Amino acid sequence: MNPKLFLPLIVFLSLLLLPHMAEADKYYTLDKYIETHPAEKIREDNFKKIISKNNVQRPGKIPPPKIAIVYPGGQVSDYWRRSISSLKNRLNQYGVTPEILIFSIKTSGDPTKHAATFRKALQTDPDYLISTLDAQRHQRMIEPALLSGKPRIILQNITTPLKEWDDKQPFMYVGFDHAEGATILARYFEHKTGGLGNYAVLLPDPGYLNEERGRTFISYMDNKTSLKLVSLFQTGINKEKARLATRNIVRKHPEIKFIYACSTDIAMGAVEGLRETGYLGRIMINGWGGGSPEIDAIKKGELDVTIMRINDDNGVAIADAIILDLLGKDSQIPLVFSGRFEILEKGISEKRLQQLQQESFRYSSLQEDNR
């Protein structure tokens, strides 16, 4: 194992908690944004009623939009792939056949390559550009497009508006609130452990996910339980690094109650590490997102719990927002759409699991020939 992959716990805690306290001030929490923008709550509630409908009324002839999507490819998680599928299928239901151009980036890739890919997407002259915002480099990459006003920028997998963009926000933020999901999982582990014992954390790279999923969870444990964080590794969204980190954790701290994993890829790596060391089933491990790989692991009893996104709602939200925009009804579109979570636990009944899968994958599970 390369020791340079990991840093001591105390260094990590300072990296995680101190700089990101200032970082957190860059964003509105969802609740705070609604509090300071009261009309947003009304738009959000009405918009959620629209996206909850499985049947839609075709609005007549609408010019097909060109949509460029810059997304993290090569992940175990199927979140982005399902989002694209649900977006396309929902637009098809409206009688609209979009032109979708997909540009893949590596989550932990070279920032200059990310910027080059983003520029390539812009050069296709799309009407809408869907991307994510996980670090300051992404922010600076997106700002010129925001200022120009074209294409319309949709930021996915982020639900906390940037304060400094108040005079020029993107078209929409879409996703599932990471801090809410982290808090739900924190409460789950608090209940399972009685708030006592030791635990470990596997983090993504520094940035938005690290802060929202990692810092939120650790802060909850520090402030509301007696659980002690004894090991913390920054693995990135990398299955192999998570496997190696888990082996290291088990060797040094076999007494821990659970490992908190901040993404699907991290969780799947941790499962392998626990299996290889004989601690699978003895140390609890969570998933994050509830996509197909995690559901399979829950069925096998390899994951103890996951926070399940009602996944396709974010693709549907993007499609419905685009339709409203093309119809000149953009005043009905909230700045932020944040989808619903459900806890999915090992031992769940087959009936309940099927119900959640039907809700979560209502468009992305459609057959190709119906798309």
C-alpha positions in Angstrom: 0.0 0.0 0.0 1.3 3.5 -0.9 1.4 5.5 2.4 1.1 8.7 0.4 -2.4 7.8 -0.5 -3.5 8.5 3.1 -2.8 11.1 5.8 -2.9 10.8 9.6 -6.3 11.3 11.1 -5.5 14.6 12.9 -4.3 16.1 9.6 -7.4 15.0 7.9 -9.7 16.5 10.6 -8.0 19.8 10.2 -8.3 19.7 6.4 -11.9 18.6 6.7 -13.3 20.8 9.4 -11.3 24.1 9.4 -11.2 25.2 5.8 -14.7 23.9 5.0 -16.2 26.0 7.8 -15.4 29.0 5.5 -16.3 27.0 2.4 -19.8 26.4 3.9 -20.4 30.1 4.0 -20.2 30.2 0.2 -23.6 28.3 -0.1 -27.1 28.8 1.0 -28.5 25.7 2.7 -31.8 24.8 1.0 -33.8 25.9 4.1 -31.9 29.2 4.3 -32.5 29.9 0.6 -36.2 29.4 0.9 -36.3 31.5 4.1 -34.6 34.4 2.2 -36.6 33.9 -1.0 -40.2 33.1 0.2 -41.6 32.8 -3.4 -39.3 29.8 -3.9 -41.3 27.6 -1.6 -44.5 28.1 -3.6 -42.7 27.4 -6.9 -41.0 24.3 -5.4 -44.3 22.9 -4.0 -46.2 23.4 -7.3 -43.3 22.1 -9.3 -43.1 18.9 -7.3 -46.7 18.2 -8.1 -45.9 18.4 -11.8 -43.0 16.0 -11.6 -44.9 13.5 -9.5 -47.3 12.8 -12.4 -46.6 9.7 -14.4 -48.7 10.9 -17.3 -48.3 14.3 -19.0 -50.2 16.3 -21.5 -48.4 16.9 -24.8 -48.1 20.6 -25.3 -48.1 20.5 -29.1 -45.2 21.1 -31.4 -42.1 22.2 -29.6 -38.7 22.5 -31.3 -36.4 19.7 -30.0 -33.8 21.2 -27.6 -30.1 20.5 -27.9 -28.8 19.4 -24.5 -25.1 18.9 -23.6 -24.3 16.9 -20.5 -20.9 16.9 -18.8 -21.0 14.1 -16.3 -18.6 11.9 -14.2 -18.2 8.7 -16.1 -16.7 5.4 -15.1 -18.4 5.1 -11.7 -19.9 2.1 -10.2 -22.9 4.2 -9.3 -25.6 4.4 -11.9 -27.0 7.7 -10.7 -25.9 9.8 -13.7 -26.7 7.1 -16.3 -30.2 6.8 -14.9 -30.6 10.5 -14.8 -29.9 10.9 -18.5 -32.3 8.0 -19.3 -35.1 9.5 -17.2 -34.6 12.9 -18.8 -34.8 11.5 -22.3 -37.8 9.3 -21.6 -39.7 12.1 -19.9 -39.1 14.5 -22.8 -40.2 11.7 -25.2 -43.4 11.4 -23.2 -44.1 15.1 -24.0 -43.6 14.3 -27.7 -40.2 16.0 -27.7 -37.1 14.2 -29.1 -34.1 16.0 -27.8 -30.6 16.1 -29.2 -28.4 14.9 -26.3 -24.7 15.2 -26.4 -22.7 13.5 -23.7 -19.2 14.4 -22.5 -17.6 12.2 -19.8 -15.0 13.3 -17.3 -13.2 11.5 -14.5 -14.2 12.5 -11.0 -10.7 12.9 -9.8 -9.3 13.9 -13.2 -7.0 16.7 -14.2 -8.7 20.1 -13.8 -7.4 21.3 -17.2 -9.0 18.3 -18.8 -12.3 19.1 -17.1 -12.1 22.6 -18.4 -11.3 21.4 -21.9 -14.2 19.0 -21.9 -16.5 21.8 -20.6 -15.4 24.1 -23.5 -15.9 21.3 -26.0 -19.5 20.9 -24.7 -20.0 24.7 -25.0 -18.7 24.7 -28.6 -21.6 22.4 -29.7 -23.9 25.5 -29.0 -26.4 23.7 -26.9 -29.7 25.2 -25.6 -29.1 23.6 -22.2 -25.9 22.4 -20.5 -26.1 20.1 -17.6 -23.0 19.8 -15.4 -22.0 19.5 -11.8 -20.2 21.7 -9.3 -17.9 19.9 -6.8 -15.0 22.3 -6.4 -13.9 25.9 -7.0 -12.3 24.9 -10.4 -15.8 23.9 -11.6 -17.2 27.2 -10.4 -14.7 29.3 -12.4 -15.3 27.0 -15.4 -19.0 27.7 -15.4 -19.1 31.4 -14.7 -18.3 32.7 -18.2 -21.3 30.8 -19.5 -23.5 32.1 -16.7 -22.5 35.7 -17.6 -23.2 35.2 -21.3 -26.7 33.8 -20.6 -26.5 31.0 -23.1 -26.7 28.1 -22.8 -29.0 27.7 -19.9 -26.9 26.1 -17.1 -28.4 23.3 -15.1 -26.2 22.2 -12.2 -26.9 18.6 -11.1 -26.1 16.9 -7.8 -26.0 20.2 -6.0 -29.0 21.8 -4.1 -27.3 24.7 -2.3 -27.1 27.9 -4.4 -23.9 29.9 -4.4 -24.3 33.2 -2.6 -21.9 35.0 -4.9 -24.0 34.1 -7.9 -27.1 35.9 -6.5 -27.1 38.4 -9.4 -26.7 35.7 -12.0 -27.8 32.2 -10.8 -27.9 29.2 -13.2 -31.2 28.1 -14.7 -31.6 25.4 -12.1 -29.9 23.4 -9.3 -31.1 19.7 -9.3 -30.4 16.8 -7.1 -30.8 15.3 -3.6 -29.6 17.3 -0.7 -26.4 15.7 0.5 -26.5 17.2 4.0 -30.0 15.8 4.5 -28.9 12.4 3.4 -25.8 12.5 5.6 -28.0 13.5 8.6 -30.4 10.6 8.0 -27.6 8.1 7.9 -26.0 9.7 11.0 -29.3 9.2 12.9 -29.5 5.6 11.7 -26.0 4.8 13.0 -26.7 6.7 16.2 -29.8 4.5 16.8 -28.0 1.2 15.8 -25.0 1.9 18.2 -26.9 3.6 21.0 -24.5 6.6 20.3 -21.5 4.7 21.7 -18.3 3.2 20.3 -15.8 4.0 17.6 -16.2 4.5 13.9 -14.3 5.3 10.7 -15.0 7.5 7.6 -14.1 7.2 4.0 -14.2 10.5 2.1 -14.2 11.6 -1.5 -11.7 14.2 -2.7 -11.8 17.8 -1.2 -14.8 19.7 -2.5 -18.5 19.9 -2.2 -19.3 16.2 -1.6 -16.5 16.0 0.9 -18.0 18.8 2.9 -21.7 18.1 2.5 -21.6 14.3 3.1 -18.5 14.1 5.2 -18.4 17.2 7.4 -22.1 17.1 8.0 -22.0 13.4 9.2 -18.9 14.0 11.5 -20.4 17.2 13.0 -23.6 15.3 13.8 -21.6 12.6 15.6 -19.5 15.0 17.5 -22.4 17.2 18.6 -25.1 14.7 19.3 -23.5 11.3 20.2 -20.6 9.9 22.1 -19.3 8.0 19.1 -15.6 8.5 18.5 -14.0 8.9 15.0 -10.8 6.9 15.2 -9.9 6.6 11.5 -10.5 8.7 8.4 -9.2 8.2 4.9 -9.6 10.3 1.8 -10.0 7.8 -1.0 -11.7 9.9 -3.6 -14.6 8.2 -5.5 -12.3 5.3 -6.1 -13.3 1.7 -5.3 -9.7 0.4 -5.1 -8.5 3.1 -2.8 -11.5 2.5 -0.6 -10.7 -1.3 -0.5 -7.2 -0.6 0.6 -8.2 2.0 3.2 -10.8 -0.5 4.7 -8.1 -3.1 5.1 -5.9 -0.6 6.9 -8.8 0.5 9.1 -9.7 -3.1 10.1 -6.0 -3.9 10.9 -5.7 -0.9 13.2 -9.2 -0.7 14.6 -11.0 -4.0 14.5 -13.3 -2.8 17.3 -15.1 -0.2 15.3 -18.9 -0.3 15.0 -19.2 1.0 11.4 -17.5 2.6 8.5 -19.3 5.6 7.0 -18.9 5.6 3.2 -19.6 8.8 1.2 -20.4 7.3 -2.2 -21.4 4.1 -4.0 -17.9 3.4 -5.3 -16.4 4.0 -1.9 -19.0 1.7 -0.3 -18.4 -1.1 -2.8 -14.6 -0.9 -2.2 -15.2 -1.0 1.6 -17.4 -4.1 1.1 -14.5 -5.9 -0.7 -12.1 -4.8 2.0 -14.3 -6.1 4.8 -14.9 -9.4 2.9 -11.1 -9.9 2.4 -10.4 -9.3 6.1 -13.2 -11.5 7.4 -15.1 -8.5 8.9 -18.1 -8.3 6.5 -21.2 -8.6 8.7 -19.2 -7.7 11.8 -18.5 -4.0 11.0 -21.5 -2.1 9.6 -21.1 -0.3 6.3 -23.5 2.0 4.4 -24.1 2.8 0.8 -25.0 6.3 -0.6 -27.6 6.7 -3.2 -29.5 3.4 -3.5 -28.8 2.6 -7.1 -28.7 -0.9 -8.6 -25.2 -1.9 -7.3 -26.2 -1.0 -3.8 -29.6 -2.7 -4.0 -27.8 -5.9 -5.1 -25.5 -5.6 -2.1 -28.4 -5.0 0.2 -30.1 -8.2 -1.1 -26.9 -10.2 -0.5 -26.6 -8.8 3.0 -23.3 -7.1 2.2 -24.5 -3.5 2.9 -26.3 -2.8 6.1 -28.1 0.3 4.9 -28.2 2.9 2.2 -29.9 6.2 1.8 -31.9 5.7 -1.4 -32.6 8.6 -3.7 -35.9 8.5 -5.6 -33.5 8.7 -8.5 -35.5 9.4 -11.6 -37.2 12.4 -10.1 -34.1 14.5 -10.9 -34.1 13.6 -14.6 -37.9 14.3 -14.7 -37.4 17.6 -12.9 -34.9 18.7 -15.6 -37.2 17.6 -18.4 -40.2 19.4 -16.9 -38.2 22.5 -16.3 -37.1 22.5 -20.0 -40.6 22.0 -21.2 -41.9 24.9 -19.0 -39.0 27.1 -20.3 -39.8 26.3 -23.9 -43.5 27.2 -23.3 -42.5 30.5 -21.8 -43.5 29.5 -18.3 -40.1 29.9 -16.7 -41.7 31.8 -13.8 -43.1 28.4 -12.6 -39.6 26.9 -12.3 -37.9 26.9 -8.9 -34.2 27.6 -8.7 -33.7 24.4 -6.7 -35.2 21.0 -7.0 -34.3 18.6 -4.2 -35.6 15.1 -4.4 -36.7 12.6 -1.8 -34.7 10.0 0.2 -35.8 6.7 1.7 -33.8 4.4 4.1 -33.1 1.0 2.6 -32.0 -1.5 5.1 -30.7 -5.1 5.0 -33.6 -7.5 5.5 -36.1 -5.2 3.7 -39.2 -7.1 2.5 -39.3 -7.9 -1.2 -42.6 -6.1 -1.6 -41.3 -2.9 -0.1 -38.1 -3.1 -2.1 -40.0 -3.5 -5.4 -42.2 -0.6 -4.5 -39.2 1.7 -3.9 -37.5 0.5 -7.1 -40.6 1.3 -9.1 -40.8 4.8 -7.6 -37.1 5.4 -8.0 -36.6 4.0 -11.5 -40.0 4.8 -13.1 -38.4 6.2 -16.3 -34.9 4.8 -16.4 -36.1 1.2 -16.2 -38.2 1.6 -19.5 -37.0 -0.6 -22.4 -34.8 1.0 -25.0 -37.5 0.6 -27.7 -39.9 2.6 -25.7 -37.6 5.6 -25.2 
